[in-house]
């Protein structure tokens, strides 16, 4: 987990940059946040933007437009990495995808890509990384951008408005969103582990997953299977 001094350092960096530069800094920070590398938490960026609205540095509408614009730009950059780096994830090896699994992902995003992107934009952590598989699956780019903007707007409006309501006490909400991030991280790690084990054929499909026959330990001679 991220330690408190690191969190405080990130908070200080974000607040200093946004106070000094203003709306262009909000756009730039949201580009980095949506690209996902390095991770910058929108739960810090957006409430502080709300504080700057509360203090009169710029309007609520301008803050929302700047944040959504930065989010869409960063998402397209991540989408491009996935789309044009597609050939790097096909083949054999621990980090490679079997072509049939890649084809399944392509079909998923062709059929359910809009809903997947829309919902993912509302979930902490996942919202910053859904662009990579969407690009790898070659989701239609205009639809990707449209649903990214639609999905990101409620999240953006809510956090900026929270910062406006809290005024100079905007940082009081950070511990609560940090807890949500930890829960989301557990879900993401568990999901990735499940997908990896399924692709390797270690566990069966469905819930609860079970070890496949080939993964079970050998039985002593003479023991009958259950």
HELIX and SHEET records of a PDB file:
HELIX    1   1 UNK A    4  UNK A   21  1                                  18    
HELIX    2   2 UNK A   23  UNK A   35  1                                  13    
HELIX    3   3 UNK A   42  UNK A   54  1                                  13    
HELIX    4   4 UNK A   60  UNK A   84  1                                  25    
HELIX    5   5 UNK A   86  UNK A   89  5                                   4    
HELIX    6   6 UNK A   99  UNK A  120  1                                  22    
HELIX    7   7 UNK A  126  UNK A  136  1                                  11    
HELIX    8   8 UNK A  141  UNK A  166  1                                  26    
HELIX    9   9 UNK A  167  UNK A  173  5                                   7    
HELIX   10  10 UNK A  174  UNK A  199  1                                  26    
HELIX   11  11 UNK A  213  UNK A  215  5                                   3    
END                                                                             
